[in-house]
Amino acid sequence: IIVGPVLGVFDPDLVLGELMFPFISLGVAIILFEGSLTLEFDEIKQHGTVVQMLVSVGVLITIAIVALSTYLLFDVDPLIALLFGALVCVTGPTVIMPLLRSVRPNKTISNILKWEGIIIDPIGAIAVVLVYEYIISGGEASSILLFAKIVVLATALGMAGAWLLAFLMRRHMVPEFLRNVFTLAFVLV
């Protein structure tokens, strides 16, 4: 922060140019992937309904309350208020994990918050992009439909990639000492 915005010695936009957005996207992907590695699927069996409600109904309620509060308190355009609501609905693993280490709630609450923090990141990102696309399209449904197609295609490709990675690991087609590096490289590809 000191070298960049404060002193102006390093300007990432100038140095990275067109590569700035892909590097940020890869960084976010790595954070999400690392967070998902800490999930234990037997933990969700007891708390699945709670987590589902938090990342569906809870997200919608949070976006609505934040958007309405922003609109009423700061007198901004309703669409900008909605964009802000979508932006701040995300807790994320980078926020939740340090809090859980500091506060140390009981195991049930800790597991619920850990799952919610990791699952809500992509949901919040999609909400922000959807609202943003709606704003810049001037309310055209065609751009939202295009984005929905991209999300469906990306989901299908992601699931196929996950299946392929699991297949390669189960069949021991990747040497044991290369599994971590291979998995990270595979996820980034």
C-alpha positions in Angstrom: 0.0 0.0 0.0 2.8 2.4 0.8 4.8 1.6 -2.3 1.7 1.8 -4.5 -1.1 4.2 -3.7 0.7 6.2 -1.0 4.1 6.9 -2.7 3.2 6.2 -6.3 6.4 4.2 -6.9 4.5 1.1 -8.2 1.5 1.4 -10.4 0.1 -2.1 -11.1 -2.1 -0.8 -13.9 0.9 0.6 -15.7 3.2 -2.4 -15.0 0.8 -5.2 -15.6 -1.5 -3.5 -18.2 -3.8 -6.0 -19.8 -2.6 -8.8 -17.4 -3.9 -7.1 -14.3 -7.4 -8.6 -14.4 -6.2 -12.2 -15.2 -3.7 -12.0 -12.3 -6.4 -10.8 -9.9 -8.7 -13.6 -11.2 -6.1 -16.2 -10.7 -5.3 -14.9 -7.2 -9.0 -15.1 -6.2 -9.2 -18.6 -7.7 -6.2 -19.7 -5.6 -7.8 -18.2 -2.4 -11.1 -20.0 -3.1 -9.4 -23.2 -3.9 -7.3 -23.1 -0.8 -10.3 -22.3 1.3 -12.2 -25.3 -0.2 -9.3 -27.6 0.8 -10.2 -27.1 4.5 -13.7 -28.3 4.1 -14.6 -31.7 5.5 -17.8 -33.1 3.9 -18.8 -35.0 7.0 -19.1 -31.6 8.8 -21.9 -30.4 6.4 -24.1 -33.4 6.9 -25.4 -32.0 10.2 -25.5 -28.3 9.1 -26.4 -28.5 5.4 -29.8 -26.8 5.8 -28.4 -24.0 7.9 -25.6 -23.3 5.4 -28.0 -23.5 2.4 -30.2 -20.9 4.0 -27.3 -18.6 4.8 -26.0 -18.7 1.3 -29.4 -18.4 -0.4 -32.1 -16.6 1.6 -29.4 -14.9 3.9 -27.6 -13.5 0.9 -30.8 -12.1 -0.6 -31.8 -10.5 2.8 -28.4 -9.0 3.2 -28.3 -7.5 -0.3 -31.8 -6.1 0.2 -31.1 -4.6 3.6 -27.8 -3.1 2.6 -29.1 -1.8 -0.7 -32.1 -0.2 1.0 -30.0 1.3 3.8 -27.5 2.7 1.3 -30.2 4.2 -0.9 -32.0 5.8 2.1 -28.9 6.9 4.1 -26.7 8.1 1.2 -29.2 9.1 -1.4 -27.5 7.2 -4.2 -29.0 5.7 -7.4 -31.0 2.5 -6.5 -28.9 0.4 -8.9 -25.7 1.6 -7.4 -27.1 0.8 -3.9 -28.0 -2.7 -5.2 -24.5 -3.1 -6.5 -23.1 -2.1 -3.2 -25.4 -4.6 -1.4 -24.2 -7.4 -3.7 -20.6 -6.4 -3.1 -20.8 -6.4 0.7 -22.9 -9.6 1.1 -19.7 -11.7 0.9 -17.9 -12.7 4.1 -15.4 -15.1 2.5 -12.7 -17.4 4.0 -10.1 -14.6 4.3 -12.5 -12.8 6.7 -14.1 -15.8 8.5 -11.0 -18.0 9.2 -9.0 -15.4 11.2 -12.2 -14.5 13.1 -12.8 -18.1 13.9 -9.2 -18.5 15.2 -9.6 -15.4 17.4 -13.1 -15.9 18.7 -13.1 -19.7 18.9 -16.8 -20.4 18.9 -18.1 -24.0 19.5 -17.5 -26.6 16.8 -21.0 -26.4 15.4 -20.9 -22.6 14.8 -17.3 -22.8 13.6 -18.2 -25.4 11.0 -21.3 -23.5 9.8 -19.4 -20.3 9.4 -16.5 -21.9 7.7 -18.7 -23.5 5.1 -20.7 -20.3 4.6 -17.6 -18.2 4.3 -16.2 -20.4 1.5 -19.4 -21.1 -0.4 -20.6 -17.5 -0.4 -17.6 -16.1 -2.2 -18.5 -17.3 -5.7 -22.2 -16.6 -5.0 -21.4 -13.0 -4.0 -19.1 -12.6 -7.0 -21.8 -13.8 -9.4 -24.3 -11.4 -7.7 -22.0 -8.5 -8.2 -21.3 -9.3 -11.8 -25.0 -9.8 -12.5 -26.0 -6.5 -11.0 -23.0 -4.7 -12.8 -23.9 -6.3 -16.1 -27.5 -5.2 -15.7 -26.4 -1.6 -14.9 -24.0 -1.3 -17.9 -26.4 -3.0 -20.3 -29.0 -0.3 -19.5 -31.4 -3.0 -18.3 -31.2 -5.3 -21.4 -32.1 -8.9 -20.6 -29.8 -10.1 -23.4 -26.6 -9.3 -21.5 -27.9 -11.1 -18.4 -28.9 -14.1 -20.5 -25.4 -14.2 -22.0 -23.9 -14.1 -18.5 -26.2 -16.9 -17.4 -25.0 -19.0 -20.4 -21.4 -18.3 -19.4 -22.1 -19.3 -15.7 -23.7 -22.6 -16.9 -20.9 -23.4 -19.3 -18.2 -22.6 -16.6 -20.1 -24.8 -14.1 -20.2 -27.7 -16.6 -16.5 -27.3 -17.4 -15.6 -27.0 -13.8 -17.5 -30.2 -12.9 -15.9 -32.0 -15.8 -12.5 -30.8 -14.7 -13.1 -31.9 -11.1 -14.2 -35.3 -12.3 -11.1 -35.6 -14.5 -8.8 -34.6 -11.7 -10.4 -37.1 -9.3 -10.1 -39.8 -11.9 -6.4 -39.1 -12.4 -5.8 -39.1 -8.7 -7.8 -42.3 -8.0 -6.0 -44.1 -10.7 -2.6 -42.9 -9.4 -1.7 -41.4 -12.8 0.0 -38.5 -11.1 3.1 -39.3 -9.0 2.6 -38.8 -5.3 5.3 -36.2 -4.9 3.7 -34.1 -7.7 0.1 -34.2 -6.5 0.0 -30.8 -4.9 1.7 -29.0 -7.7 -0.3 -30.8 -10.3 -3.6 -30.1 -8.6 -2.8 -26.4 -8.3 -1.7 -26.2 -11.9 -4.8 -28.1 -13.0 -7.1 -25.8 -11.1 -5.4 -22.7 -12.6 -5.7 -24.1 -16.1 
